[in-house]
Structure formats: C-alpha cells, structure tokens
Amino acid sequence: KNLKKIVVDESNPNYSSVDGVLFDKYGAVLIHYPSSSKSLPRLSI
C-alpha cells in the first residue's frame, strides 16, 4: 500500500529496477509497479 519504489542491487542476477519499478534482469518483463509510485516508467512496447 505504501511502497513507493523498488531498488535492486546491480549485481542481482535475476532482477533490475528502473525508476523504482521492478523488472526481470533484462528489463523485458515488468514484474511489479509500486501502487504508491507517482512516476511513470518509460516502456517500449
């Protein structure tokens, strides 16, 4: 409910974060968008 952003260590072998949003390591799959986040990530579709 109050999660604003997600930060993933760069050495994490499975996940990454961009602008506080959780993605798979390659940024191809959006896994979780924090509901309290006010920023909108740029997504390529």
C-alpha positions in Angstrom: 0.0 0.0 0.0 2.8 2.4 0.9 5.5 1.1 -1.3 6.8 4.0 -3.4 9.8 2.5 -5.2 11.9 -0.7 -5.5 15.7 -0.7 -5.6 17.6 -3.7 -6.8 21.3 -4.1 -6.4 23.1 -4.0 -9.8 24.7 -7.4 -9.1 21.4 -9.1 -8.7 21.3 -12.0 -11.2 17.6 -12.1 -11.7 16.0 -8.7 -11.2 16.6 -5.0 -12.1 14.8 -1.7 -11.3 14.2 1.3 -13.4 12.7 4.4 -11.9 11.7 2.4 -8.8 9.8 -0.3 -10.9 10.8 -4.0 -10.7 11.7 -5.8 -13.9 13.4 -9.0 -14.8 17.2 -8.7 -15.2 16.9 -7.7 -18.9 14.2 -5.1 -18.4 11.9 -7.1 -20.7 9.3 -8.2 -18.2 7.6 -5.7 -15.8 7.2 -7.6 -12.5 5.8 -5.1 -10.1 4.8 -1.4 -10.2 4.6 0.1 -6.7 1.0 1.3 -6.2 2.2 4.5 -4.3 4.6 5.5 -7.0 4.0 8.8 -8.7 6.5 8.3 -11.5 5.7 6.6 -14.8 8.4 4.5 -16.3 9.2 4.7 -20.0 8.2 1.4 -21.5 9.0 0.2 -25.0 6.2 -1.9 -26.4 
